[in-house]
Amino acid sequence: MKQVGTILALALALAAVACRADRIVFKNGRSLECTILAEEADHVAISIGGGQMNIPRSQLEKVIKTGTAATAPTPQASLSGLLNTVPPEHAEIASKFRQLLQLRNAATDAQYMAARHEEQLQKLEQRQIQLRQAFAETARLTEEKNRQAAAVVLPEYNPYDNTTAMRYRRMVEEKVKLQEEADTLFGQMSQLATQGDEARQQHQKIRQEFKSDHQPVVTYRQALDRFATEFDAHKGRFPAPGAQTAALFAMLDRHVVRFRQELPANKIDFRIRGNATIVRVLVNDTLSGEFVLDTGAEIMTIRESFAQRLGMRLEDLPISDGILADGSVIDIRQATLQSVAVGYAKVEGVRCAVVKNALDADLDGLLGMSFLKYFSVHHNVANGELVFSRFSPQE
């Protein structure tokens, strides 16, 4: 995927040329302007920045082929020239923007890889289901053949009675055949078990890679927020910029806006129950559950059964007193989660309290301030919006 990142990076620095204003929209929400060369059943061939690539259809949400000419230069057309000729007083902010571009390329590569790994995981999960079903059916047939073989009771052999001897031989042949069929099925079971183990191992390997795919996107999102803040402060020091400085500032402003627009949406799915907002939370990159968004809770809270499914050894966790909203005191176990993610909003090393019966039966926990303190949360129930933005540095 580095080749893809290189092509996209080159496209950022090239001068604008007349091209058809085609566009492809990925399933992760990102869109890309390009020239569509061909549409095949399994992929779309595109040209961008003088390079060509094939994008799998499985990664695409929409293909927009307008065929109209793009005459205006893109905001990136003179970026390279401006960055290479900045006055000394803007050298630091230009250097930070170059670093941001590198992180953007890495995030672009990671998004392609994430889509690819997600597709592989779906296929492997389906493969594991098929293997389990085949194993169960083969085990049933093996048991049935063994039962049929056991039901064949051989009569007493009498070599002097042709009828009895022939019947004996037929039953021996029948019993041997059933046992051979059972042995063949047992061999197939062993093969299916081996294939299942291989599929599980491959799934675990790709799952680990899939976990790491999102980190460059998170890093890039944080870097973009930091750059925007630093850039605003930098512009404030030049209230009356000259022509070259004004062009640089306008160019960087356009890029910051564009980069924010192309990022995967940070909007979070949620549902309302009474006065509670319930969101889906992924814990330790392995297990997800339904949590109440609770800005009044000092730390995140999870149910004991959820903690056990995470593989926590509850007996090893320290116990302390916890005070509920009604003032009652309960025992809680203190722990630190490896990571907590809500959509693309992710924090590592989140403190939590493990409780037994302090939550509704269908809920897995409370999403408290030990996670939420890193975000500005915009919640508009009427418009169906819940957005986590402006990721703060972790303490």
Residue pairs with C-beta under 8 A, 6 or more apart in sequence:
1 109
1 112
1 113
1 116
2 109
3 53
4 53
4 108
4 109
4 112
5 105
5 106
5 108
5 109
6 105
7 48
7 49
7 51
7 53
8 48
8 49
8 105
8 108
9 101
9 105
10 49
10 50
10 51
11 48
11 49
11 51
11 76
12 76
12 79
12 80
12 101
13 76
13 79
13 80
14 49
14 50
14 77
15 73
15 77
15 78
16 70
16 72
16 73
16 74
16 77
18 69
18 70
18 71
19 34
19 35
19 47
19 69
19 70
20 35
20 36
20 65
20 66
20 67
20 68
20 69
20 70
21 33
21 66
21 68
21 69
21 70
22 33
22 34
22 35
22 36
22 46
22 63
22 64
22 65
22 66
22 67
23 31
23 32
23 33
23 34
23 64
23 66
24 31
24 32
24 34
24 36
24 44
24 46
24 55
24 60
24 62
24 63
24 64
25 31
25 60
25 61
25 62
25 63
25 64
26 32
26 59
26 60
26 61
26 111
26 115
27 59
27 60
27 61
27 115
28 111
28 114
28 115
28 264
29 263
29 264
29 265
30 111
30 262
30 263
30 264
31 262
32 46
32 48
33 48
33 70
33 74
34 46
34 47
34 48
35 46
35 47
35 48
36 44
36 45
36 46
36 63
36 65
37 45
37 46
37 47
37 52
38 44
38 45
39 45
39 63
39 65
41 57
42 56
42 57
43 54
43 55
43 56
43 57
44 54
44 55
44 57
44 60
44 63
45 52
45 53
45 54
45 55
46 52
46 53
46 54
46 55
56 116
56 119
58 115
58 119
59 112
59 115
59 116
59 119
75 251
75 254
75 255
75 258
76 255
78 251
79 251
79 255
82 247
82 248
82 251
83 94
83 97
83 98
85 244
86 94
86 248
87 244
87 245
90 234
90 245
90 248
93 230
93 231
93 234
93 252
94 248
96 227
96 230
97 227
97 231
97 252
97 255
99 223
100 220
100 223
100 224
100 227
100 259
103 216
103 219
103 220
103 223
104 220
104 224
104 259
106 216
106 219
106 220
107 216
107 217
107 219
107 220
107 221
109 216
110 213
110 214
110 215
110 216
110 217
111 213
111 217
111 264
113 209
113 213
114 210
114 213
114 214
114 217
117 206
117 209
117 210
117 213
118 210
120 206
121 203
121 206
121 207
121 210
124 199
124 202
124 203
124 206
125 203
127 199
128 196
128 199
128 200
128 203
131 192
131 195
131 196
131 199
132 196
134 192
135 189
135 192
135 193
135 196
138 185
138 188
138 189
138 192
139 189
141 185
142 182
142 185
142 186
142 189
145 178
145 179
145 181
145 182
145 185
146 178
146 179
146 182
148 178
149 175
149 178
149 179
149 182
152 171
152 174
152 175
152 178
154 168
154 171
154 172
154 175
155 164
155 167
155 168
155 171
156 164
157 164
157 165
157 168
158 164
158 165
158 168
159 165
211 285
214 341
214 344
214 346
217 263
217 264
217 344
218 344
218 346
218 391
220 263
221 263
221 344
221 391
222 391
222 393
224 256
224 259
224 260
224 263
225 389
225 390
225 391
227 256
228 256
231 252
231 256
235 249
238 245
238 249
241 249
264 344
266 343
266 344
266 345
266 387
266 388
266 389
267 343
267 385
267 386
267 387
268 279
268 342
268 343
268 345
268 386
268 387
268 388
269 279
269 280
269 343
269 386
270 277
270 278
270 279
270 293
270 386
271 277
271 278
272 278
272 381
276 292
276 293
277 292
277 293
277 379
277 381
277 386
278 290
278 291
278 292
278 293
278 363
279 290
279 291
279 293
279 342
279 367
279 386
280 288
280 289
280 290
280 291
280 342
281 288
281 289
281 290
281 291
281 340
281 341
281 342
281 364
281 365
281 367
282 288
282 340
282 341
282 342
283 289
283 302
283 306
283 310
283 337
283 339
283 340
283 341
284 310
284 337
284 338
284 339
285 338
285 339
285 341
286 310
287 306
287 309
287 310
289 302
289 306
289 363
289 364
289 365
290 362
290 363
290 364
291 300
291 363
291 364
291 365
291 366
291 367
292 363
292 365
292 366
292 367
293 367
293 372
293 377
293 379
293 386
294 366
294 367
294 368
295 368
295 369
295 372
295 377
296 325
297 366
297 367
297 368
297 369
298 368
298 369
298 370
299 351
299 352
299 353
299 368
299 369
299 370
300 337
300 340
300 350
300 351
300 352
300 353
300 365
300 366
300 367
300 368
300 370
300 371
301 332
301 352
301 353
301 354
301 355
301 358
301 359
301 365
301 366
301 368
302 337
302 352
302 353
302 354
302 355
302 364
302 365
303 354
303 355
303 356
303 359
303 363
303 364
303 365
304 314
304 333
304 354
304 355
304 356
306 364
306 365
307 314
307 333
307 335
307 354
308 314
312 335
312 354
314 333
314 354
317 333
317 334
317 335
317 354
318 333
318 334
319 331
319 332
319 333
319 334
320 331
320 332
320 334
321 329
321 330
321 331
321 332
322 329
322 330
322 331
322 332
322 353
322 355
322 358
323 329
324 330
324 358
330 355
330 356
330 358
331 356
332 353
332 354
332 355
333 353
333 354
333 355
334 351
334 352
334 353
334 354
335 351
335 352
335 353
335 354
336 349
336 350
336 351
336 352
337 349
337 350
337 351
337 352
338 348
338 349
339 346
339 347
339 348
339 349
339 350
340 346
340 347
340 350
340 367
340 371
341 347
342 367
342 371
342 388
343 388
345 375
345 388
345 391
347 371
347 374
347 394
348 394
349 394
350 370
350 371
351 370
352 365
352 370
359 365
359 366
373 392
374 391
374 392
374 394
375 388
375 389
375 390
375 391
375 392
376 388
376 389
376 390
377 386
377 387
377 388
378 385
378 386
378 387
378 389
379 385
379 386
379 387
380 386
